[in-house]
């Protein structure tokens, strides 16, 4: 068997295991994926790249903006004390990618703003894909090929 034949055999194994490789990259980089979700929400954006929702209390909205809030005035960013953001978790297995929060307020926030608060807009996903997922996959594939 030539070195080229060996490389082809390794590539065949990698192809069949790509979903596992992707899951590993997601789990190994969960902190970066969680940060991407937090950054998107801090701008007041949901999965559709639309505003998460409006804040009803004008005084609160002005205080948030004055304290350095990135979201437009009167737009929810889902951050008050930070518990919801600290609870954000990203994980994957071969069947599912999960982006959620372990904070107790999660059901209330989903009911108020919809489950579209979780997940990446196309813009955020492109950044995550280009900066985290593709480079991570390439690194893992190189390791598997022993390159």
N, C-alpha and C positions, 0 to 999 in steps of 0.2 A: 504494500500500500504506500503510495506516495504522500508527501506532505500535503499536496493539494487535495488528495482524497480524504485525508484526515481532517482537513479544514472543512470540507463539505459535510462530513459526518457530524462535526461539532456544530456547524450551522444548522443542520437538520434538527438536532436536539434543542438548540436555542429557539428555533422557530416554534416548536411545539410547547415550549415553556415560557413564551413571551409574556403571557398574562401573569404568570407567577413572578417573572422578573419585574413587571410593572408594579405588582402588589408590593414586592420587596422595596422598590424605589419609593413608593408612596409611604410605606411605613417607616423607612429609614429617614425620610425627609418630612415627616408629619409636622414638625415645628414650622417649617417654611410654608407648608400648605395651610396651616392654621393661621399663620401671620397674613397670608394672602387674603383669607376670609375676613380677618379683623380689619385689614386695610380697606377692603372694599366696603365693609359696613361703616367704617369710620367716615367714609365719604357720603354715607347715606344711600348707598346703592344696593339693590337686590340682584338676584340671578338674572333678571331681564334688563339690567342696567338702568332700571327706573328707580325713582325715589322709594325708599322703604315705606315711608308713610309720613304723615304730618304730625307735628307736636301740637297738642291742644293748648298748652299753657305757655302764653307768650313770655312771661317772666322767666320761666325755666329755659325756654329757647334762647332768650337773650343772654342769660347767665352761661349757658353752654358755649355759645359763640364767643363771648367775652373771655372764657377760660381756655380758648384755643381750639374749640371744636372745628373739625374740617368740613363737616356737612353744611350745606346751605342753611341759612336761618330758617327755623320752623320745620326742618326735615330731621326725622329720627335717625340716630346712628346706633341705637341700642346699647349705648354705654352710659352708665350713671356712675356707679362705684367701681365697675370693672369686673364684677363677678361673672357676668355672662360671657365676656370676652375671655377671661381666664379659663372658663369651662369649655371653650371651643376645642374640639378634638377631630382629627382627621385620621382615618385608617382604611385599610383595604384588605380584602381576601380575594380569592380567584373569581368571585362572583359579584362583589359589591364594593363600591367606594362610599364611605360614610363620612359626612361632614355634619357635626352636631355640636351641641353644648350640653354639658352635664349640670348646668345651673338650674336651680329649681324654677326660675322664671321662664324657662323655655316654653312650656305649654301656653302660658299667658301671652308671650310675645308672638308665638305662631298663630294663636287665635286672633290676636289684634292685627298683625301685619302679614299673615299667611306664611306657609312653609317656604316661600320664595326668599326668605331672609337667608337661607342656607343654600350654598352653591355659588359657582363662579359665573359672572357675566362672561361673554365672549372675550372681552378685553382682558379681564383678569385671567381667564383660562389660557389665553395665548401667552401671557407673561409666565404663568406657572409652567406651561408646556415648554417654552423656550429656555427658561432659566433653571428649572428643576427636573422635570420629567425626562426630556430628551437627553440632556447631559448625563443624568443618572442612569438611564437605560444604556447609553453608549458605554459608560464606565463599567456597568455590570456585565454587559456582553463581552467587552474586552477581557474582563476577568475570566469569564466562562471559556473564552477562546484561548486564554493564557497568552494574550498579546502584550 
